[in-house]
């Protein structure tokens, strides 16, 4: 998006609803969605303790508004 200076951040949200920052911020919304998917797949493959518990990667903008969720369980199934 031209003129859009927002950064998008990533949180791993656990079964208790606690957000744990993960990954590096990106400047592009579409890239943020792709990064969230890759993070969710990586978590599903390497951090088995998050599977089956409703955990997800949340994409938030600079204002703290969630714009996307990528489920860890669904990433594991499709990855």
BELQUIMO-V512947 format. One record per residue. N is the residue number from 1. SS is DSSP state (a for helix, b for strand, c for the rest). PHI is phi in whole degrees, 0 to 359 (999 if undefined). Layout:
BEGIN
n: <N & N>
ss: <SS & SS>
phi: <PHI & PHI>
END
This chain:
BEGIN
n: <1 & 2 & 3 & 4 & 5 & 6 & 7 & 8 & 9 & 10 & 11 & 12 & 13 & 14 & 15 & 16 & 17 & 18 & 19 & 20 & 21 & 22 & 23 & 24 & 25 & 26 & 27 & 28 & 29 & 30 & 31 & 32 & 33 & 34 & 35 & 36 & 37 & 38 & 39 & 40 & 41 & 42 & 43 & 44 & 45 & 46 & 47 & 48 & 49 & 50 & 51 & 52 & 53 & 54 & 55 & 56 & 57 & 58 & 59 & 60 & 61 & 62 & 63 & 64 & 65 & 66 & 67 & 68 & 69 & 70 & 71 & 72 & 73 & 74 & 75 & 76 & 77 & 78 & 79>
ss: <c & c & c & c & c & c & c & b & b & b & b & b & b & c & c & c & c & c & b & b & b & b & b & b & b & b & c & c & a & a & a & a & a & a & a & a & a & a & a & a & a & a & a & a & a & a & c & a & a & a & c & c & c & c & c & b & b & b & b & b & b & c & c & c & c & b & b & b & b & b & b & a & a & a & a & a & a & a & c>
phi: <999 & 292 & 80 & 265 & 258 & 291 & 246 & 245 & 245 & 234 & 231 & 270 & 259 & 271 & 296 & 265 & 82 & 277 & 263 & 242 & 305 & 212 & 69 & 255 & 300 & 232 & 261 & 243 & 300 & 297 & 296 & 299 & 297 & 294 & 296 & 301 & 297 & 296 & 297 & 297 & 296 & 299 & 296 & 299 & 278 & 245 & 230 & 304 & 296 & 266 & 283 & 74 & 237 & 76 & 284 & 207 & 265 & 257 & 257 & 235 & 269 & 301 & 277 & 84 & 273 & 288 & 246 & 195 & 231 & 236 & 291 & 290 & 295 & 289 & 293 & 296 & 289 & 269 & 279>
END
